[in-house]
Amino acid sequence: GVGDINVSTLISYTSFNDESGETNDKLLGFKRWLWAVIEKMSPLEKEDLVYFWTGSPALPASEDGFQPMPSVTIRPADDSHLPSANTCISRLYIPLYSSKQILKAKLLLAIKTKNFGFV
């Protein structure tokens, strides 16, 4: 795998599923928040995120290394729940948070607690 997580590579690999039932504008804004938050993460946080999401601490060197390709399922709006993940299918489940700050806080909390085994 490639040690330094390249966010643009991750973006190119990732597909989205919508379960929130929200408007396209809202979903587009939410995706922008998500990538903006991930881009601002430290290298270690990005590794933690990819591990939380895919079960591997690094991105594969090429697309062929990803089985299955990572995806994000946007869940209905809910500021009280943390994101969750199914590493077997490289799928991240994120509620449609009401702000970028909440998204950032919840995502960082989720990846930290997962790494220390408090699930």
C-alpha positions as CSV (number, residue, x, y, z in Angstrom):
1,G,0.0,0.0,0.0
2,V,0.9,3.6,-0.3
3,G,1.8,5.1,3.1
4,D,0.7,8.7,2.6
5,I,-3.0,8.8,2.0
6,N,-3.7,10.8,-1.2
7,V,-7.1,12.3,-0.8
8,S,-7.6,12.9,-4.5
9,T,-6.9,9.2,-5.1
10,L,-9.4,8.3,-2.4
11,I,-12.0,10.6,-4.0
12,S,-11.5,9.0,-7.4
13,Y,-12.0,5.5,-5.9
14,T,-15.1,6.4,-3.8
15,S,-18.7,6.0,-4.8
16,F,-21.7,7.3,-2.8
17,N,-25.1,5.8,-2.0
18,D,-27.8,8.0,-0.6
19,E,-30.2,6.7,2.0
20,S,-31.0,10.2,3.4
21,G,-33.7,11.1,0.9
22,E,-32.3,14.7,0.8
23,T,-32.0,17.0,-2.2
24,N,-29.0,16.7,-4.6
25,D,-27.8,20.2,-3.5
26,K,-27.7,19.1,0.1
27,L,-25.9,15.8,-0.8
28,L,-23.4,17.7,-2.9
29,G,-22.7,20.1,0.0
30,F,-22.3,17.2,2.4
31,K,-19.8,15.5,0.1
32,R,-17.8,18.7,-0.1
33,W,-17.7,18.9,3.7
34,L,-16.6,15.3,3.9
35,W,-13.7,15.7,1.5
36,A,-12.7,19.1,3.1
37,V,-12.6,17.5,6.5
38,I,-10.6,14.5,5.3
39,E,-8.1,16.9,3.4
40,K,-7.5,18.7,6.7
41,M,-6.7,15.6,8.7
42,S,-3.2,14.8,9.8
43,P,-1.4,11.9,8.0
44,L,-2.1,9.7,11.0
45,E,-5.8,10.6,11.1
46,K,-6.1,9.8,7.4
47,E,-4.5,6.4,8.0
48,D,-6.9,5.8,10.9
49,L,-9.8,6.8,8.7
50,V,-8.8,4.4,5.9
51,Y,-8.3,1.6,8.4
52,F,-11.7,2.4,10.0
53,W,-13.3,2.3,6.5
54,T,-11.5,-0.5,4.7
55,G,-9.6,-2.5,7.4
56,S,-6.3,-1.6,5.8
57,P,-4.1,1.2,7.0
58,A,-3.1,2.3,3.5
59,L,-4.5,2.7,0.1
60,P,-3.5,0.1,-2.4
61,A,-0.9,1.2,-5.0
62,S,-3.5,0.9,-7.8
63,E,-7.2,0.6,-8.3
64,D,-6.8,-3.1,-8.8
65,G,-5.7,-3.5,-5.2
66,F,-9.1,-2.4,-4.0
67,Q,-11.6,-5.2,-3.5
68,P,-14.2,-3.9,-3.1
69,M,-13.9,-0.2,-4.0
70,P,-14.6,2.1,-1.1
71,S,-18.1,3.6,-0.8
72,V,-20.0,6.0,1.4
73,T,-23.6,5.5,2.4
74,I,-25.2,8.8,3.5
75,R,-27.7,7.9,6.2
76,P,-30.7,10.0,7.2
77,A,-29.9,13.2,9.2
78,D,-29.0,12.4,12.8
79,D,-26.5,14.5,14.8
80,S,-26.5,12.1,17.7
81,H,-24.9,9.0,16.0
82,L,-21.3,8.4,15.1
83,P,-20.3,7.2,11.6
84,S,-19.9,3.5,11.3
85,A,-18.2,1.2,8.8
86,N,-18.3,-2.3,7.3
87,T,-14.7,-3.0,6.5
88,C,-15.6,-6.3,4.6
89,I,-17.2,-4.2,1.9
90,S,-15.2,-1.0,2.5
91,R,-18.3,1.0,3.2
92,L,-18.5,4.0,5.4
93,Y,-22.0,5.0,6.8
94,I,-22.3,8.6,7.7
95,P,-25.5,10.3,8.9
96,L,-26.3,13.6,7.1
97,Y,-24.9,15.9,9.8
98,S,-26.3,19.4,10.1
99,S,-22.9,21.1,10.0
100,K,-19.3,20.5,8.8
101,Q,-18.1,21.0,12.4
102,I,-20.3,18.1,13.7
103,L,-19.2,15.9,10.7
104,K,-15.6,16.5,11.6
105,A,-16.0,15.9,15.3
106,K,-18.0,12.7,14.9
107,L,-15.8,11.3,12.2
108,L,-12.6,11.9,14.3
109,L,-14.3,10.4,17.3
110,A,-15.4,7.4,15.4
111,I,-12.0,6.6,13.9
112,K,-10.2,7.1,17.3
113,T,-12.6,5.0,19.3
114,K,-12.5,2.2,16.7
115,N,-8.7,2.1,16.8
116,F,-8.7,1.7,20.6
117,G,-11.3,-1.0,20.5
118,F,-14.1,0.9,22.3
119,V,-16.9,-0.1,19.9
